[in-house]
Amino acid sequence: MELSVQHVGFAFHPGQPVLADVSFTVGADAVVYILGHNGCGKSTLFNCLAGIYTPQAGQILLDGQDIARWPHRRRARWIGLVPQNHAAAFPYSVREMVLMGRAPHLGAFDTPGRDDYRRAEEALAAVGLTELVDRSYNELSGGERRLVMVARGLAQDSDLLLLDEPDAYLDPRNQHIVQETIVRLARRGRSFIVTSHAPNSALLYADRVILMKGGRLLADGAPEVVLTEGRLTEAYNMPVEVLYDTAGGRRRPRAILPQRAPGGALRGEAGDGLSPGGLAALPDPCWSKEDAAG
């Protein structure tokens, strides 16, 4: 499978593009994070990939075919969507929620058959939730619900899963469980595109990072290449600090933090005596990044 985004543009109002000339490709077995500040175009791009919006310029190809020309049912067989938040209107069981992922493979009046139930069970086993199969979905924790939605995407039998902020509103343990599950499933042949507001999650779990600003791609590559102080500072309009681990003689990024001035103000923030436009001239912190990483 190869997803190719070619010079995509989109605007809600004429002359005010939300996306402009966005191009990248995603191959098989990849976990790709899309990062950027609020309003940078992440959600609009995500909706274009999901088929909710149709690009007004360029095209999105899956194995060389324009997905905008595909019927919704066919697109759903290839691309699955895992929303950030989901609450069922009725007290569906976990099994029933996952079975809904089989809808693209059923006719209008068909009911799930033995093979559909088998695939749902396999999807739940893949995310480690077999024991919850008869529980009410609405009674689960936030992390468990997120995993159920991932299982539903797997049951959909799509090669590419789109996840909207899978780490949002979860405690650190559940964030780790959900994201480690995504990485493990990617190694089994799926590809994932993840929107996130957490650069540290991208640093830990992504194979590749796409950094956006103003509806355009600012950088695209491996996390250690894209998530630099300069690029993050530019992307988020705030000074950012990257802490490194130098164990074994190799310098690897370990954590991403906002850079703070003495007294607690964000560097470059009004009231700290520094100009927001003078970030390049900021003095180095009084402590060593390498020492702090130790």
N, C-alpha and C positions, 0 to 999 in steps of 0.2 A: 504494500500500500504506500502511495505517496500523495500527500496533499500539497498542492501548489497554489499559493496566493499570489496573484500577478497584478501589480499596479492597482490595487483596489482603492476606490474612493467612495465616500458616502457623505451626504449632507441632509440635515433635516430642513434647512432653509437655504434657498439659492445664495451662492456667494459666501456661505459660512460652512466650509467643509469640516466634518468631524473626523474623517479619515482621508488621507491624501497619499497616493502612490505607495501603498503598503504592499511589500512583496517579501515572501519567505517560503520555504518548503519544510515539510515535516515528513520524515520517513517512518518506517516500522520500528517498533520496540523503543519508542522515545517518550521521555517525560519532558515537556516543554512548558516553561512558565512564562506568562506574559505579565510584566510589571509596569507600573507607572502611576503617577498621581491621579487623584480623582479628576475626571473630565478629560483625560488624555486620549480617550477613544477605545480603551480596553473593552468595555461592555458592548459598544457598537460593533467592534471587530468580532467579538464573541457571537453576537447575534447574527452577523453575516455568515460566520462559519456554520452556525446551527441552522441556517436557512430561514430564520425569522425575518431578517432584512435581506433584500436583494441589492448587491453592490450597484451603484450608479455609474461606476467606472471600473474597468478591469474585470477580472473573473477569478473564480475559485474552482480549481480543477482537482478532481480525485481520480488518480490513475488516468489523467489526460482528458477526463470528461467534465464538462461544466455542470456543477451540481445545481445551478439555478434553473437548469432545464429539466431536472429530474422531478417526478411526482414526489409528494411528501413521503409516501410509504416507502419508495425506493431509497430516498435519502436516509430515512430512519434506519434502514437495514445496514447502512454503512457508518453513520455518525450518530452516536448516542449523546444525550445531554443530561448532565447531573446538576440540578439547580442548587443554589446556595442554601435556601431554606424551603422546606416543603412540609406542609401539614395536611394530612388526608381529611377530606370532608366527612368521611364515614369511617367507622372503626374496622378498617381492613386489617387482616392479619399480615404478618411479614411475608408469608408465602404469596398471598394475593397481590401485594405491592410489587413483588419481584415478577410475578406472572404477567403483570401489565407490560413489562418489557417485551413480551412476545407479540404484542398487538400488530406490529408491522408485518408479521409473518402469517397473520390470520385474515380470513375474509370478513366481510362486514357482519355476517351472522354466525360466524364460527365460534366455537368455544375451545379453550385450550385442551389439547390432547395429551396422551402419555408422553410424547417427546417434549412437549412444552413444559410439563411438570418436571421432567428429568433435567432439562436445561436450567430451570429455576433452582432446583436443588443443587446442581453443580455450581451455579453462580453464588449461592449462599455459602457453600462449602469453601469456595475460593476466597471469600472475605471473612471466613471464620465465624459465621453466624448460624450454623445449622441448628444449634440448640434453641434458637429463638423463632423457629419457623412458624409456630402457632401463636406467638405473642401478638398483641395488638400493636400495630405500627406506632400509633399515637402515644403509647405508654413507654416507648423506648427513650433512652438518653439521646442527646444531640449527636454524639459520636456514632452511636448505633444506627440512628436514622441515616446519617451520611453514608455509612457502609451499606445499608439496605439500598440506597439509591445507586451506589456504585454497582451493587449486585444486579439491580434492575437494568443498568446499562450493559452489564456483561450478558445477561439473559437476552437482551436485544440482539446479541450476536454481531455487534458492530465492531469494526476494526479500529475506529477512532472514537474516544470518549472525550467530551468537553466538560470540564469541571469548573464551576463558578465559585471561587473562594472556598475550597473544601476545608480550610483551616479556620474559617470565621466562626466566632462564638464558641469555640471548643477549648477545653483546658489543655495544658501541654501534653498530658498523656494521650488524650483522644486525638489531638493534632498529629502526634507521632504515629499512632496506630493507623489512622486513615491514610497518612502520606506514605508510610512504609508499605501499606497494602497496595497503593497505587504503583510504587516502584516495583514491587514483587510481580504484580500483574503485567507490567510493561515488559518484564523479562520473559514473559510467557507469550509474547507476540502482539500485545495491544499497544496502541499509542495514546498518549494523553496530552491534551492541551489544557493548562490550568491558568486561570486568572487569579491573581493574588495581590494583596497589599503588604505582603511580608517578604522582604528581600532575604531575610535569614532562612525562611523555608525554602526559597529557591536555591540558596547556597548549599543547603543540606540535601535536598531531594531531586533537584532538576538535573537533567542531562544537558539542557540548553536553556538559555534565557533570552527572551525578546524584551527589550526595554523601550518603552514608548514615551513620547512627549509631543503634545500639540497635534495629535492625530497622525504622527509619522514615527517611523522606526528610528530610534536613537542608536541602538546597538543590538547585535544579534550574534550569539556565540556561546561558548562554554561559560559557566557561572564565574569562574576565576578570571576570565577575560572581560566579561561584561560588567561585573559588579565591583567596579573600582570607585575610589572616592570621587574622582573627577566626574565620571558619568552619573553616579548616583546623586551627587550634588546638583548637577545640571538637570537631571530628570525630576527631582523632587523640590527644586528651588529652595534648598536648605543645605547647610554644610553637613556632610556625612563622614563618618570615620569608619575605616575597616581595620579590624584587629586581625593579626596574623599569627599563625603557629609556625615556629621555625624549627620544630623538633626534627632530628634526622638530617638537618642541613637543607631541608626543603621549605620554602616560604609559601604557606597555604592560607588563604583567607578563612577565618574561623567565625567571625561575628561582625555584624554591621550595626552601628549605633549612630544616633544623632550626636553631632559635636556640640559640646556645651562650653560656655565661657565661665570663668570664675564667678561664683554667686548663683549659678544655676540657670542663667538665661541661655537660650539657644544662640550660638554664634551667628552673627549677622542679624539678630532680632533687634527690633527697636528697643532702646533702653539699655543696651549692653555696651554702648559706646563704639560700636562697629557699624560700618556701612554695609547694607545688604549687598551692594554691588562690589564690595571689596574682598570677596571671599578668597581670592588668590593670594592676598597679602596677609591672611590670618597667620598668627604665629603658631608654631607647633605646640601641641599640649605639653605640659611640664613633665608628663610621664611617658615612658616608652611604650609604643604599641606592642612591640615584641614581648616586653616584660609583662604587660598586662595580659597578654594571651597565654602566658605560661602556666 
